[in-house]
């Protein structure tokens, strides 16, 4: 097996070596570089992935609302022509956690996916965006697109919290 090694970087990083199959090494190197970057992107990747590793079973999907988080546990299994996760954990704000078995987890996951589709389609239709879909995902030009996004956020914040007019005192 090839050895995947990334030397320690500045500051608080340590060196770590792992053994991986040769066929997945290129993807893992790219993933590791992005995941362990000592910048805002690295922090965002780590924050996004952390909930997937907090339980005994691997999380294969996490759907989050404002008050309910739905954690689907895998791996998936085919049984009788239907695919089931091993189960799910549901966090209900101010109440706690609820464990679901494979059938209930599959049923709730299907219902939540339908609700996401319906809400997204309605929003896209309301904003007349559905006809702007492209067959391929467009790539982001980070230096330009990030700056545009930051300006859009600042403009939106200015609309929400306009600066107080100077007083004529």
N, C-alpha and C positions, 0 to 999 in steps of 0.2 A: 504494500500500500504506500502511496506517496505521502510525504509529510507536508502538512500545511503549517507554515510558520510565519508569524508576523512579529517583527522585532518590537521592543517596547518603544513607545513614543514619549514625548516630553511629559513632564509633570507626574501624574498619579497612575501611570499605566505600567502593567507588568507584561512580560513576555510569556506566551503560552503556545504550546505545540500540541496539535491533534493529528490523528491519522484519519484520512478520508479516502473514499473510493475515487480513483482517478477520473471517472466519468463526471463526478459532480464537483470536483475541485475548482474549476474555473468559476462556477456560479457562487460557490462558497467564499472564495477569495473576494469577489466583488461585493457580496453581501456583507462580509466581515469588515471590509474597508468602510462601507457606508454605515454599518451599525456601530462600529467603535470609533468613528470620527470624533475628534475632540472639538465639536462645534454644535451649533443649533440643530443641524440636520441629524447628527448622531444622537443628541438628546431626544429629538422627536421620534426617531426610530426606536430607541430604547423604551420610551414612554409608551409607544403604541404596542410594542411586543410584550412588555412585562406582564399584562394580564393573561397572556396565553400560556404562561409558565407557572401560574400560582397554584395549580391543583395537581392532584395525583394523575389524572388523565389528561392527555393533550386537548387543549381547546382547539376546535377546528373552525369555530365561528363565534363571534361575540357581537351581538346586536344591542345597542344601547339607546334607550329613551332617556327622558329626564328623570324618571322615577323607577324604571325597571331596566335591569341589565339581564340579558339572556345569554348564557354561556353554553354552547353546544360542545359535548365531550365526544371525542373520537377514540379510536378510528371508526370509520363507517363500515357497516357490515350489510351485505346483501342477504336477504332472507325472504323466500317465497316471492321473488320478483319485486321486492320493495327494499329500499335502502334505509337503514336505521343507524343513528349514532348510538353510542353506548348509553347515553343519557344526556341530561342537561342540568345545569344549576341556574336558578332564577333568583336574582337579588331584587327584592321589593323594598324601596326606600321606606324607612321608618318601621319596617316589619322584620326584615332579615332574609334569610336564604331558604329556598325550597328546592328539593331534589326531585327531578322527573326521571321516569324510566324511559326506555328507548321509544316506545310507541307514542307516549305523550310528548316527548321531546321532538320527534319527527313531525307530529301533527302541529304543534305550536310553531316550530320552525317554518313549516310550509305556510301557515297562516300569517306569520310575520313577514315572510318574503312577499306574499300577495299584497299585504298592506303597504310595504315599501314601494312595490311596483305601482300600485294605484296612486299613492301620494306623489311619487316622482312624475308619473305620466300627467297627472292633473296639474302639477306645478309647471312642467314643461309646456303644456298646452296653454295655460293661463299667461305665460310669458312669451308665447309664440316662438318657442325655441326648438320644438320637435322636428321641424323641417330643416334645421341646420345641422343635423347629425351627419357625420362623415364616416365612411366605411372603415377607416383606420384611425387609431388614436393619434392625435397630433403630439409631437414632441414639444417639450417645454424648453425654452431658452432661458435658463435660470438667471443669468445676469440681467436680462431685459425684463422677463416676465415677473420675476420676484419684485423688481423695482416698481413695475406697474401695479402689482397686487398691493404693495405697501402704500402707494399713493391712493389707490381705491379705498383702502381701509381708513386712511387719514381723512379722505373726503367724506366717507360715510360717518365717521366719528364727528366730524365738524357739523354734519347735519343733525346728529343726535344731540351733541353738546356744543351748540354755537358759543363762541366766545362772548362774554358779557360786553355790551357796548360801553365804551368809556363814558364816565359821568362828566358832566360839565360843572364841576364844583369849583 
